[in-house]
Amino acid sequence: MDGVFVPIHEGGHLLFRFFGEFLSIAGGTFLQLGAPFALAVYFFFQRQAQGVAFCLFFLFEQFLPIATYMADARAQELPLLTIGDGDYVIHDWNYLFSKLGMLQHDIQIAATVRFAGWCGMVAVVGWLIWRGTRSRSNDSAGSH
């Protein structure tokens, strides 16, 4: 599923490029997380709990590849993708963490993001199970 989000991430760089270099580079992650969040909001207003859960699950699932990318900020060993000039490839998180003065904490930040992703995925599944059991108990209570 992460392959689906690669073009979304790259598209975020293009979408945010009008707001300067920092936001252009951060824009990949903004759109990578913003797309499933926006869809979750849409399904929420449509009162479609399964759609909300699906989108929120994938929002939190995206924390995992983002954390992997973050943890690589200093080492820069991952292969990088780009749209446009292949000679000008920037490691997003090396750039962002450097600008924020946090490069030396890349692995710790990544671990926190990864943990938050797992917690979010478990919480979404738990919410969906709770909702299902609550719905079943309401159905059986109404049939007696």
Chimera marker file (.cmm) of the C-alpha trace (Angstrom):
<marker_set name="trace">
<marker id="1" x="0.000" y="0.000" z="0.000" r="1" g="1" b="0" radius="0.5"/>
<marker id="2" x="2.923" y="2.352" z="0.583" r="1" g="1" b="0" radius="0.5"/>
<marker id="3" x="3.513" y="2.442" z="-3.177" r="1" g="1" b="0" radius="0.5"/>
<marker id="4" x="0.146" y="4.171" z="-3.544" r="1" g="1" b="0" radius="0.5"/>
<marker id="5" x="1.352" y="6.976" z="-1.306" r="1" g="1" b="0" radius="0.5"/>
<marker id="6" x="4.649" y="7.625" z="-3.153" r="1" g="1" b="0" radius="0.5"/>
<marker id="7" x="2.994" y="9.683" z="-5.921" r="1" g="1" b="0" radius="0.5"/>
<marker id="8" x="0.872" y="11.453" z="-3.296" r="1" g="1" b="0" radius="0.5"/>
<marker id="9" x="4.036" y="12.313" z="-1.339" r="1" g="1" b="0" radius="0.5"/>
<marker id="10" x="5.834" y="13.526" z="-4.460" r="1" g="1" b="0" radius="0.5"/>
<marker id="11" x="2.753" y="15.493" z="-5.498" r="1" g="1" b="0" radius="0.5"/>
<marker id="12" x="2.839" y="17.258" z="-2.134" r="1" g="1" b="0" radius="0.5"/>
<marker id="13" x="6.258" y="18.667" z="-2.997" r="1" g="1" b="0" radius="0.5"/>
<marker id="14" x="4.807" y="20.123" z="-6.188" r="1" g="1" b="0" radius="0.5"/>
<marker id="15" x="1.668" y="21.414" z="-4.495" r="1" g="1" b="0" radius="0.5"/>
<marker id="16" x="3.555" y="23.203" z="-1.716" r="1" g="1" b="0" radius="0.5"/>
<marker id="17" x="6.457" y="24.514" z="-3.837" r="1" g="1" b="0" radius="0.5"/>
<marker id="18" x="4.767" y="27.906" z="-4.084" r="1" g="1" b="0" radius="0.5"/>
<marker id="19" x="5.238" y="28.428" z="-0.334" r="1" g="1" b="0" radius="0.5"/>
<marker id="20" x="9.029" y="28.278" z="-0.280" r="1" g="1" b="0" radius="0.5"/>
<marker id="21" x="11.661" y="25.580" z="-0.007" r="1" g="1" b="0" radius="0.5"/>
<marker id="22" x="10.938" y="24.456" z="3.554" r="1" g="1" b="0" radius="0.5"/>
<marker id="23" x="7.200" y="23.969" z="2.986" r="1" g="1" b="0" radius="0.5"/>
<marker id="24" x="7.836" y="22.432" z="-0.422" r="1" g="1" b="0" radius="0.5"/>
<marker id="25" x="10.009" y="19.766" z="1.164" r="1" g="1" b="0" radius="0.5"/>
<marker id="26" x="7.645" y="19.261" z="4.107" r="1" g="1" b="0" radius="0.5"/>
<marker id="27" x="4.708" y="19.249" z="1.675" r="1" g="1" b="0" radius="0.5"/>
<marker id="28" x="5.404" y="15.680" z="0.628" r="1" g="1" b="0" radius="0.5"/>
<marker id="29" x="4.690" y="14.420" z="4.120" r="1" g="1" b="0" radius="0.5"/>
<marker id="30" x="1.845" y="16.929" z="4.590" r="1" g="1" b="0" radius="0.5"/>
<marker id="31" x="-0.019" y="15.535" z="1.589" r="1" g="1" b="0" radius="0.5"/>
<marker id="32" x="0.929" y="11.930" z="2.414" r="1" g="1" b="0" radius="0.5"/>
<marker id="33" x="-0.872" y="12.355" z="5.747" r="1" g="1" b="0" radius="0.5"/>
<marker id="34" x="-3.403" y="14.922" z="4.583" r="1" g="1" b="0" radius="0.5"/>
<marker id="35" x="-4.977" y="12.741" z="1.883" r="1" g="1" b="0" radius="0.5"/>
<marker id="36" x="-6.133" y="9.905" z="4.173" r="1" g="1" b="0" radius="0.5"/>
<marker id="37" x="-7.108" y="12.454" z="6.860" r="1" g="1" b="0" radius="0.5"/>
<marker id="38" x="-9.266" y="14.422" z="4.404" r="1" g="1" b="0" radius="0.5"/>
<marker id="39" x="-10.927" y="11.206" z="3.255" r="1" g="1" b="0" radius="0.5"/>
<marker id="40" x="-11.577" y="10.217" z="6.888" r="1" g="1" b="0" radius="0.5"/>
<marker id="41" x="-13.259" y="13.588" z="7.461" r="1" g="1" b="0" radius="0.5"/>
<marker id="42" x="-15.359" y="13.078" z="4.337" r="1" g="1" b="0" radius="0.5"/>
<marker id="43" x="-16.500" y="9.629" z="5.508" r="1" g="1" b="0" radius="0.5"/>
<marker id="44" x="-17.173" y="11.012" z="8.992" r="1" g="1" b="0" radius="0.5"/>
<marker id="45" x="-19.641" y="13.540" z="7.584" r="1" g="1" b="0" radius="0.5"/>
<marker id="46" x="-21.177" y="10.785" z="5.448" r="1" g="1" b="0" radius="0.5"/>
<marker id="47" x="-21.620" y="8.750" z="8.673" r="1" g="1" b="0" radius="0.5"/>
<marker id="48" x="-19.662" y="5.829" z="7.227" r="1" g="1" b="0" radius="0.5"/>
<marker id="49" x="-17.700" y="4.436" z="10.150" r="1" g="1" b="0" radius="0.5"/>
<marker id="50" x="-15.946" y="1.747" z="8.121" r="1" g="1" b="0" radius="0.5"/>
<marker id="51" x="-14.684" y="4.402" z="5.685" r="1" g="1" b="0" radius="0.5"/>
<marker id="52" x="-13.463" y="6.541" z="8.575" r="1" g="1" b="0" radius="0.5"/>
<marker id="53" x="-11.690" y="3.560" z="10.127" r="1" g="1" b="0" radius="0.5"/>
<marker id="54" x="-10.106" y="2.497" z="6.826" r="1" g="1" b="0" radius="0.5"/>
<marker id="55" x="-8.756" y="5.988" z="6.138" r="1" g="1" b="0" radius="0.5"/>
<marker id="56" x="-7.557" y="6.566" z="9.705" r="1" g="1" b="0" radius="0.5"/>
<marker id="57" x="-5.843" y="3.189" z="9.713" r="1" g="1" b="0" radius="0.5"/>
<marker id="58" x="-3.913" y="4.135" z="6.586" r="1" g="1" b="0" radius="0.5"/>
<marker id="59" x="-3.174" y="7.586" z="7.985" r="1" g="1" b="0" radius="0.5"/>
<marker id="60" x="-1.464" y="5.945" z="10.960" r="1" g="1" b="0" radius="0.5"/>
<marker id="61" x="0.089" y="3.246" z="8.780" r="1" g="1" b="0" radius="0.5"/>
<marker id="62" x="1.876" y="6.001" z="6.864" r="1" g="1" b="0" radius="0.5"/>
<marker id="63" x="3.684" y="6.938" z="10.070" r="1" g="1" b="0" radius="0.5"/>
<marker id="64" x="5.791" y="3.769" z="9.582" r="1" g="1" b="0" radius="0.5"/>
<marker id="65" x="7.455" y="4.617" z="6.240" r="1" g="1" b="0" radius="0.5"/>
<marker id="66" x="7.729" y="8.253" z="7.333" r="1" g="1" b="0" radius="0.5"/>
<marker id="67" x="9.550" y="7.103" z="10.483" r="1" g="1" b="0" radius="0.5"/>
<marker id="68" x="11.875" y="4.950" z="8.371" r="1" g="1" b="0" radius="0.5"/>
<marker id="69" x="12.658" y="7.984" z="6.205" r="1" g="1" b="0" radius="0.5"/>
<marker id="70" x="13.174" y="10.145" z="9.318" r="1" g="1" b="0" radius="0.5"/>
<marker id="71" x="15.548" y="7.623" z="10.893" r="1" g="1" b="0" radius="0.5"/>
<marker id="72" x="17.659" y="7.763" z="7.715" r="1" g="1" b="0" radius="0.5"/>
<marker id="73" x="18.147" y="11.551" z="7.935" r="1" g="1" b="0" radius="0.5"/>
<marker id="74" x="21.798" y="11.418" z="9.013" r="1" g="1" b="0" radius="0.5"/>
<marker id="75" x="22.831" y="8.170" z="7.319" r="1" g="1" b="0" radius="0.5"/>
<marker id="76" x="21.056" y="8.971" z="4.009" r="1" g="1" b="0" radius="0.5"/>
<marker id="77" x="21.285" y="5.358" z="2.849" r="1" g="1" b="0" radius="0.5"/>
<marker id="78" x="17.747" y="4.975" z="1.466" r="1" g="1" b="0" radius="0.5"/>
<marker id="79" x="17.239" y="5.365" z="-2.279" r="1" g="1" b="0" radius="0.5"/>
<marker id="80" x="15.500" y="8.669" z="-3.002" r="1" g="1" b="0" radius="0.5"/>
<marker id="81" x="12.825" y="9.457" z="-5.563" r="1" g="1" b="0" radius="0.5"/>
<marker id="82" x="12.187" y="12.803" z="-7.172" r="1" g="1" b="0" radius="0.5"/>
<marker id="83" x="10.010" y="14.506" z="-9.723" r="1" g="1" b="0" radius="0.5"/>
<marker id="84" x="11.928" y="16.598" z="-12.193" r="1" g="1" b="0" radius="0.5"/>
<marker id="85" x="15.659" y="17.243" z="-12.039" r="1" g="1" b="0" radius="0.5"/>
<marker id="86" x="17.364" y="14.038" z="-10.905" r="1" g="1" b="0" radius="0.5"/>
<marker id="87" x="20.545" y="15.994" z="-10.158" r="1" g="1" b="0" radius="0.5"/>
<marker id="88" x="18.775" y="17.947" z="-7.438" r="1" g="1" b="0" radius="0.5"/>
<marker id="89" x="17.603" y="15.269" z="-5.018" r="1" g="1" b="0" radius="0.5"/>
<marker id="90" x="17.154" y="16.263" z="-1.397" r="1" g="1" b="0" radius="0.5"/>
<marker id="91" x="16.630" y="13.948" z="1.549" r="1" g="1" b="0" radius="0.5"/>
<marker id="92" x="13.482" y="15.534" z="3.011" r="1" g="1" b="0" radius="0.5"/>
<marker id="93" x="14.158" y="14.720" z="6.618" r="1" g="1" b="0" radius="0.5"/>
<marker id="94" x="17.865" y="15.575" z="6.523" r="1" g="1" b="0" radius="0.5"/>
<marker id="95" x="16.883" y="19.004" z="5.222" r="1" g="1" b="0" radius="0.5"/>
<marker id="96" x="13.942" y="19.505" z="7.611" r="1" g="1" b="0" radius="0.5"/>
<marker id="97" x="15.704" y="18.270" z="10.736" r="1" g="1" b="0" radius="0.5"/>
<marker id="98" x="18.816" y="20.304" z="9.852" r="1" g="1" b="0" radius="0.5"/>
<marker id="99" x="16.758" y="23.482" z="9.423" r="1" g="1" b="0" radius="0.5"/>
<marker id="100" x="15.029" y="22.820" z="12.746" r="1" g="1" b="0" radius="0.5"/>
<marker id="101" x="18.291" y="22.013" z="14.545" r="1" g="1" b="0" radius="0.5"/>
<marker id="102" x="17.095" y="18.502" z="15.320" r="1" g="1" b="0" radius="0.5"/>
<marker id="103" x="19.185" y="16.330" z="12.991" r="1" g="1" b="0" radius="0.5"/>
<marker id="104" x="21.015" y="14.643" z="15.878" r="1" g="1" b="0" radius="0.5"/>
<marker id="105" x="17.631" y="13.387" z="17.165" r="1" g="1" b="0" radius="0.5"/>
<marker id="106" x="16.474" y="11.746" z="13.924" r="1" g="1" b="0" radius="0.5"/>
<marker id="107" x="16.374" y="8.210" z="15.313" r="1" g="1" b="0" radius="0.5"/>
<marker id="108" x="14.569" y="9.195" z="18.523" r="1" g="1" b="0" radius="0.5"/>
<marker id="109" x="11.975" y="11.245" z="16.628" r="1" g="1" b="0" radius="0.5"/>
<marker id="110" x="11.496" y="8.387" z="14.173" r="1" g="1" b="0" radius="0.5"/>
<marker id="111" x="10.965" y="5.916" z="17.023" r="1" g="1" b="0" radius="0.5"/>
<marker id="112" x="8.306" y="8.188" z="18.535" r="1" g="1" b="0" radius="0.5"/>
<marker id="113" x="6.554" y="8.586" z="15.175" r="1" g="1" b="0" radius="0.5"/>
<marker id="114" x="6.676" y="4.817" z="14.582" r="1" g="1" b="0" radius="0.5"/>
<marker id="115" x="5.241" y="4.174" z="18.069" r="1" g="1" b="0" radius="0.5"/>
<marker id="116" x="2.471" y="6.727" z="17.448" r="1" g="1" b="0" radius="0.5"/>
<marker id="117" x="1.671" y="5.000" z="14.158" r="1" g="1" b="0" radius="0.5"/>
<marker id="118" x="1.327" y="1.584" z="15.794" r="1" g="1" b="0" radius="0.5"/>
<marker id="119" x="-0.742" y="3.045" z="18.637" r="1" g="1" b="0" radius="0.5"/>
<marker id="120" x="-3.007" y="4.780" z="16.142" r="1" g="1" b="0" radius="0.5"/>
<marker id="121" x="-3.522" y="1.634" z="14.055" r="1" g="1" b="0" radius="0.5"/>
<marker id="122" x="-4.307" y="-0.444" z="17.147" r="1" g="1" b="0" radius="0.5"/>
<marker id="123" x="-6.680" y="2.258" z="18.421" r="1" g="1" b="0" radius="0.5"/>
<marker id="124" x="-8.548" y="2.382" z="15.099" r="1" g="1" b="0" radius="0.5"/>
<marker id="125" x="-8.956" y="-1.405" z="15.026" r="1" g="1" b="0" radius="0.5"/>
<marker id="126" x="-10.028" y="-1.338" z="18.690" r="1" g="1" b="0" radius="0.5"/>
<marker id="127" x="-12.559" y="1.414" z="17.972" r="1" g="1" b="0" radius="0.5"/>
<marker id="128" x="-14.001" y="-0.519" z="15.047" r="1" g="1" b="0" radius="0.5"/>
<marker id="129" x="-14.282" y="-3.726" z="17.119" r="1" g="1" b="0" radius="0.5"/>
<marker id="130" x="-15.855" y="-1.812" z="20.031" r="1" g="1" b="0" radius="0.5"/>
<marker id="131" x="-18.309" y="-0.178" z="17.654" r="1" g="1" b="0" radius="0.5"/>
<marker id="132" x="-19.203" y="-3.548" z="16.147" r="1" g="1" b="0" radius="0.5"/>
<marker id="133" x="-19.777" y="-5.237" z="19.500" r="1" g="1" b="0" radius="0.5"/>
<marker id="134" x="-21.812" y="-2.272" z="20.733" r="1" g="1" b="0" radius="0.5"/>
<marker id="135" x="-23.929" y="-2.405" z="17.592" r="1" g="1" b="0" radius="0.5"/>
<marker id="136" x="-24.505" y="-6.152" z="18.016" r="1" g="1" b="0" radius="0.5"/>
<marker id="137" x="-25.473" y="-5.791" z="21.663" r="1" g="1" b="0" radius="0.5"/>
<marker id="138" x="-27.934" y="-3.009" z="20.739" r="1" g="1" b="0" radius="0.5"/>
<marker id="139" x="-29.416" y="-5.206" z="17.975" r="1" g="1" b="0" radius="0.5"/>
<marker id="140" x="-29.853" y="-8.203" z="20.303" r="1" g="1" b="0" radius="0.5"/>
<marker id="141" x="-31.322" y="-6.005" z="23.065" r="1" g="1" b="0" radius="0.5"/>
<marker id="142" x="-33.879" y="-4.597" z="20.622" r="1" g="1" b="0" radius="0.5"/>
<marker id="143" x="-34.954" y="-8.026" z="19.386" r="1" g="1" b="0" radius="0.5"/>
<marker id="144" x="-36.008" y="-9.302" z="22.836" r="1" g="1" b="0" radius="0.5"/>
<link id1="1" id2="2" r="1" g="1" b="0" radius="0.2"/>
<link id1="2" id2="3" r="1" g="1" b="0" radius="0.2"/>
<link id1="3" id2="4" r="1" g="1" b="0" radius="0.2"/>
<link id1="4" id2="5" r="1" g="1" b="0" radius="0.2"/>
<link id1="5" id2="6" r="1" g="1" b="0" radius="0.2"/>
<link id1="6" id2="7" r="1" g="1" b="0" radius="0.2"/>
<link id1="7" id2="8" r="1" g="1" b="0" radius="0.2"/>
<link id1="8" id2="9" r="1" g="1" b="0" radius="0.2"/>
<link id1="9" id2="10" r="1" g="1" b="0" radius="0.2"/>
<link id1="10" id2="11" r="1" g="1" b="0" radius="0.2"/>
<link id1="11" id2="12" r="1" g="1" b="0" radius="0.2"/>
<link id1="12" id2="13" r="1" g="1" b="0" radius="0.2"/>
<link id1="13" id2="14" r="1" g="1" b="0" radius="0.2"/>
<link id1="14" id2="15" r="1" g="1" b="0" radius="0.2"/>
<link id1="15" id2="16" r="1" g="1" b="0" radius="0.2"/>
<link id1="16" id2="17" r="1" g="1" b="0" radius="0.2"/>
<link id1="17" id2="18" r="1" g="1" b="0" radius="0.2"/>
<link id1="18" id2="19" r="1" g="1" b="0" radius="0.2"/>
<link id1="19" id2="20" r="1" g="1" b="0" radius="0.2"/>
<link id1="20" id2="21" r="1" g="1" b="0" radius="0.2"/>
<link id1="21" id2="22" r="1" g="1" b="0" radius="0.2"/>
<link id1="22" id2="23" r="1" g="1" b="0" radius="0.2"/>
<link id1="23" id2="24" r="1" g="1" b="0" radius="0.2"/>
<link id1="24" id2="25" r="1" g="1" b="0" radius="0.2"/>
<link id1="25" id2="26" r="1" g="1" b="0" radius="0.2"/>
<link id1="26" id2="27" r="1" g="1" b="0" radius="0.2"/>
<link id1="27" id2="28" r="1" g="1" b="0" radius="0.2"/>
<link id1="28" id2="29" r="1" g="1" b="0" radius="0.2"/>
<link id1="29" id2="30" r="1" g="1" b="0" radius="0.2"/>
<link id1="30" id2="31" r="1" g="1" b="0" radius="0.2"/>
<link id1="31" id2="32" r="1" g="1" b="0" radius="0.2"/>
<link id1="32" id2="33" r="1" g="1" b="0" radius="0.2"/>
<link id1="33" id2="34" r="1" g="1" b="0" radius="0.2"/>
<link id1="34" id2="35" r="1" g="1" b="0" radius="0.2"/>
<link id1="35" id2="36" r="1" g="1" b="0" radius="0.2"/>
<link id1="36" id2="37" r="1" g="1" b="0" radius="0.2"/>
<link id1="37" id2="38" r="1" g="1" b="0" radius="0.2"/>
<link id1="38" id2="39" r="1" g="1" b="0" radius="0.2"/>
<link id1="39" id2="40" r="1" g="1" b="0" radius="0.2"/>
<link id1="40" id2="41" r="1" g="1" b="0" radius="0.2"/>
<link id1="41" id2="42" r="1" g="1" b="0" radius="0.2"/>
<link id1="42" id2="43" r="1" g="1" b="0" radius="0.2"/>
<link id1="43" id2="44" r="1" g="1" b="0" radius="0.2"/>
<link id1="44" id2="45" r="1" g="1" b="0" radius="0.2"/>
<link id1="45" id2="46" r="1" g="1" b="0" radius="0.2"/>
<link id1="46" id2="47" r="1" g="1" b="0" radius="0.2"/>
<link id1="47" id2="48" r="1" g="1" b="0" radius="0.2"/>
<link id1="48" id2="49" r="1" g="1" b="0" radius="0.2"/>
<link id1="49" id2="50" r="1" g="1" b="0" radius="0.2"/>
<link id1="50" id2="51" r="1" g="1" b="0" radius="0.2"/>
<link id1="51" id2="52" r="1" g="1" b="0" radius="0.2"/>
<link id1="52" id2="53" r="1" g="1" b="0" radius="0.2"/>
<link id1="53" id2="54" r="1" g="1" b="0" radius="0.2"/>
<link id1="54" id2="55" r="1" g="1" b="0" radius="0.2"/>
<link id1="55" id2="56" r="1" g="1" b="0" radius="0.2"/>
<link id1="56" id2="57" r="1" g="1" b="0" radius="0.2"/>
<link id1="57" id2="58" r="1" g="1" b="0" radius="0.2"/>
<link id1="58" id2="59" r="1" g="1" b="0" radius="0.2"/>
<link id1="59" id2="60" r="1" g="1" b="0" radius="0.2"/>
<link id1="60" id2="61" r="1" g="1" b="0" radius="0.2"/>
<link id1="61" id2="62" r="1" g="1" b="0" radius="0.2"/>
<link id1="62" id2="63" r="1" g="1" b="0" radius="0.2"/>
<link id1="63" id2="64" r="1" g="1" b="0" radius="0.2"/>
<link id1="64" id2="65" r="1" g="1" b="0" radius="0.2"/>
<link id1="65" id2="66" r="1" g="1" b="0" radius="0.2"/>
<link id1="66" id2="67" r="1" g="1" b="0" radius="0.2"/>
<link id1="67" id2="68" r="1" g="1" b="0" radius="0.2"/>
<link id1="68" id2="69" r="1" g="1" b="0" radius="0.2"/>
<link id1="69" id2="70" r="1" g="1" b="0" radius="0.2"/>
<link id1="70" id2="71" r="1" g="1" b="0" radius="0.2"/>
<link id1="71" id2="72" r="1" g="1" b="0" radius="0.2"/>
<link id1="72" id2="73" r="1" g="1" b="0" radius="0.2"/>
<link id1="73" id2="74" r="1" g="1" b="0" radius="0.2"/>
<link id1="74" id2="75" r="1" g="1" b="0" radius="0.2"/>
<link id1="75" id2="76" r="1" g="1" b="0" radius="0.2"/>
<link id1="76" id2="77" r="1" g="1" b="0" radius="0.2"/>
<link id1="77" id2="78" r="1" g="1" b="0" radius="0.2"/>
<link id1="78" id2="79" r="1" g="1" b="0" radius="0.2"/>
<link id1="79" id2="80" r="1" g="1" b="0" radius="0.2"/>
<link id1="80" id2="81" r="1" g="1" b="0" radius="0.2"/>
<link id1="81" id2="82" r="1" g="1" b="0" radius="0.2"/>
<link id1="82" id2="83" r="1" g="1" b="0" radius="0.2"/>
<link id1="83" id2="84" r="1" g="1" b="0" radius="0.2"/>
<link id1="84" id2="85" r="1" g="1" b="0" radius="0.2"/>
<link id1="85" id2="86" r="1" g="1" b="0" radius="0.2"/>
<link id1="86" id2="87" r="1" g="1" b="0" radius="0.2"/>
<link id1="87" id2="88" r="1" g="1" b="0" radius="0.2"/>
<link id1="88" id2="89" r="1" g="1" b="0" radius="0.2"/>
<link id1="89" id2="90" r="1" g="1" b="0" radius="0.2"/>
<link id1="90" id2="91" r="1" g="1" b="0" radius="0.2"/>
<link id1="91" id2="92" r="1" g="1" b="0" radius="0.2"/>
<link id1="92" id2="93" r="1" g="1" b="0" radius="0.2"/>
<link id1="93" id2="94" r="1" g="1" b="0" radius="0.2"/>
<link id1="94" id2="95" r="1" g="1" b="0" radius="0.2"/>
<link id1="95" id2="96" r="1" g="1" b="0" radius="0.2"/>
<link id1="96" id2="97" r="1" g="1" b="0" radius="0.2"/>
<link id1="97" id2="98" r="1" g="1" b="0" radius="0.2"/>
<link id1="98" id2="99" r="1" g="1" b="0" radius="0.2"/>
<link id1="99" id2="100" r="1" g="1" b="0" radius="0.2"/>
<link id1="100" id2="101" r="1" g="1" b="0" radius="0.2"/>
<link id1="101" id2="102" r="1" g="1" b="0" radius="0.2"/>
<link id1="102" id2="103" r="1" g="1" b="0" radius="0.2"/>
<link id1="103" id2="104" r="1" g="1" b="0" radius="0.2"/>
<link id1="104" id2="105" r="1" g="1" b="0" radius="0.2"/>
<link id1="105" id2="106" r="1" g="1" b="0" radius="0.2"/>
<link id1="106" id2="107" r="1" g="1" b="0" radius="0.2"/>
<link id1="107" id2="108" r="1" g="1" b="0" radius="0.2"/>
<link id1="108" id2="109" r="1" g="1" b="0" radius="0.2"/>
<link id1="109" id2="110" r="1" g="1" b="0" radius="0.2"/>
<link id1="110" id2="111" r="1" g="1" b="0" radius="0.2"/>
<link id1="111" id2="112" r="1" g="1" b="0" radius="0.2"/>
<link id1="112" id2="113" r="1" g="1" b="0" radius="0.2"/>
<link id1="113" id2="114" r="1" g="1" b="0" radius="0.2"/>
<link id1="114" id2="115" r="1" g="1" b="0" radius="0.2"/>
<link id1="115" id2="116" r="1" g="1" b="0" radius="0.2"/>
<link id1="116" id2="117" r="1" g="1" b="0" radius="0.2"/>
<link id1="117" id2="118" r="1" g="1" b="0" radius="0.2"/>
<link id1="118" id2="119" r="1" g="1" b="0" radius="0.2"/>
<link id1="119" id2="120" r="1" g="1" b="0" radius="0.2"/>
<link id1="120" id2="121" r="1" g="1" b="0" radius="0.2"/>
<link id1="121" id2="122" r="1" g="1" b="0" radius="0.2"/>
<link id1="122" id2="123" r="1" g="1" b="0" radius="0.2"/>
<link id1="123" id2="124" r="1" g="1" b="0" radius="0.2"/>
<link id1="124" id2="125" r="1" g="1" b="0" radius="0.2"/>
<link id1="125" id2="126" r="1" g="1" b="0" radius="0.2"/>
<link id1="126" id2="127" r="1" g="1" b="0" radius="0.2"/>
<link id1="127" id2="128" r="1" g="1" b="0" radius="0.2"/>
<link id1="128" id2="129" r="1" g="1" b="0" radius="0.2"/>
<link id1="129" id2="130" r="1" g="1" b="0" radius="0.2"/>
<link id1="130" id2="131" r="1" g="1" b="0" radius="0.2"/>
<link id1="131" id2="132" r="1" g="1" b="0" radius="0.2"/>
<link id1="132" id2="133" r="1" g="1" b="0" radius="0.2"/>
<link id1="133" id2="134" r="1" g="1" b="0" radius="0.2"/>
<link id1="134" id2="135" r="1" g="1" b="0" radius="0.2"/>
<link id1="135" id2="136" r="1" g="1" b="0" radius="0.2"/>
<link id1="136" id2="137" r="1" g="1" b="0" radius="0.2"/>
<link id1="137" id2="138" r="1" g="1" b="0" radius="0.2"/>
<link id1="138" id2="139" r="1" g="1" b="0" radius="0.2"/>
<link id1="139" id2="140" r="1" g="1" b="0" radius="0.2"/>
<link id1="140" id2="141" r="1" g="1" b="0" radius="0.2"/>
<link id1="141" id2="142" r="1" g="1" b="0" radius="0.2"/>
<link id1="142" id2="143" r="1" g="1" b="0" radius="0.2"/>
<link id1="143" id2="144" r="1" g="1" b="0" radius="0.2"/>
</marker_set>
